Amino acid sequence: MRETASEGRTPVFAKLELTRMAQALASHAGARMDVIARNVANADTPGYRARDLSAFAEVYKSDSDMRATRPGHYSRSDSAAGPEIIAGGGAEAPNGNDVSLEMEMVKSATARQDHEMALAIYRATSGVIRASLGRNG
């Protein structure tokens, strides 16, 4: 029996797109945690400016605008470098450092939540795909 969108069910191909989006969200959250860790590590470095990544929605939209149909189909140097690093600090200290440990903790919690959500989505869609292939378990 073939499922249609009018029956309120999501086709397997839409689940694959959702899985791709979850993978991108997990990757973005991991990259953001790396930037946050660097900020915390440099919290006492004179002149260090805190950094952050562009929002996932902006990164995903810009990466979704152009899709390759096969490896090497197109080349974008900016997407290969990863998400754009932007300024993300608080008030500047007398030594020129603008890292706010409180702000970094909030950003870290947000990135962790994003990563956990991506993993939950991935697990759910993986189960649907396995079931559609007849592999239960």
C-alpha positions in Angstrom: 0.0 0.0 0.0 1.4 3.4 -1.0 1.3 6.2 1.5 0.4 9.7 0.4 0.7 13.1 2.1 -3.1 13.4 2.2 -3.2 10.4 4.6 -1.2 12.4 7.1 1.9 10.2 6.9 5.4 11.4 6.0 7.1 9.7 3.1 10.5 8.0 3.8 12.2 10.5 1.5 11.2 13.3 3.8 12.6 11.4 6.7 16.0 11.2 4.8 15.9 15.0 4.5 15.1 15.3 8.2 18.1 13.0 9.0 20.4 15.2 6.9 19.1 18.3 8.7 19.7 16.5 12.1 23.2 15.6 11.0 23.9 19.2 10.1 22.5 20.4 13.4 24.7 18.0 15.4 27.8 19.1 13.4 26.9 22.8 14.0 26.4 22.2 17.7 29.8 20.4 17.9 31.5 23.2 16.1 29.9 25.7 18.4 31.0 23.8 21.5 34.6 24.0 20.1 34.4 27.8 19.7 32.9 28.1 23.2 35.7 26.0 24.7 38.2 28.2 23.0 36.5 31.3 24.5 36.6 29.8 28.0 40.2 28.7 27.6 41.2 32.3 26.7 39.0 33.9 29.4 42.2 35.5 31.0 44.1 36.2 27.8 44.7 39.9 27.4 43.1 41.3 24.2 41.2 38.1 23.4 37.8 38.7 21.7 35.1 36.1 22.3 33.7 34.4 19.2 30.5 32.5 18.3 29.0 30.8 15.2 26.2 32.1 13.0 22.8 30.7 14.0 22.1 27.2 12.6 19.1 28.4 10.7 21.3 30.8 8.7 24.0 28.2 8.1 21.6 25.5 7.0 19.7 27.9 4.7 22.8 29.0 3.0 24.1 25.4 2.6 20.7 24.3 1.3 20.6 26.9 -1.4 23.0 24.8 -3.5 23.2 21.0 -3.4 25.6 18.8 -5.3 24.2 15.8 -7.1 27.5 14.0 -6.9 30.9 14.6 -5.3 32.8 17.4 -7.0 29.6 18.7 -8.7 30.2 22.2 -7.4 32.7 23.8 -5.1 32.0 26.4 -2.4 35.0 27.5 -0.5 33.0 29.1 2.3 31.0 26.0 3.1 34.1 23.9 3.2 35.5 26.2 5.9 32.4 25.7 8.1 30.0 28.1 9.7 31.0 31.8 9.9 32.7 32.8 13.2 31.2 36.0 14.5 31.9 38.2 17.5 30.2 36.9 20.6 31.6 38.5 23.7 30.3 40.6 26.6 31.6 43.8 28.1 35.3 44.5 27.6 37.6 44.1 30.6 40.5 46.5 31.3 42.9 44.1 29.6 40.9 44.1 26.4 39.3 40.7 26.9 35.6 40.5 26.4 34.9 36.8 27.4 31.9 36.5 29.8 32.0 33.1 31.5 28.3 33.4 32.3 27.5 34.0 28.7 29.7 31.1 27.6 27.9 28.8 30.0 24.5 29.8 28.6 25.8 29.3 25.0 27.2 25.9 26.0 23.9 24.7 27.4 22.1 25.8 24.2 24.6 24.0 22.1 24.2 20.9 24.2 20.4 21.0 23.8 20.8 21.4 20.1 23.1 18.4 19.9 20.7 16.3 22.0 17.8 17.3 19.8 19.7 16.3 16.7 20.5 12.9 18.2 16.9 12.3 19.2 15.7 13.2 15.6 18.4 11.0 14.1 17.4 8.0 16.3 13.7 8.5 15.5 14.2 8.7 11.7 16.7 5.8 11.8 14.1 3.6 13.4 11.6 4.5 10.7 14.1 3.8 7.9 15.1 0.5 9.5 11.5 -0.5 9.8 10.8 0.4 6.1 13.8 -1.8 5.1 12.4 -4.7 7.2 15.2 -4.5 9.8 13.6 -4.3 13.2 16.2 -3.8 15.8 
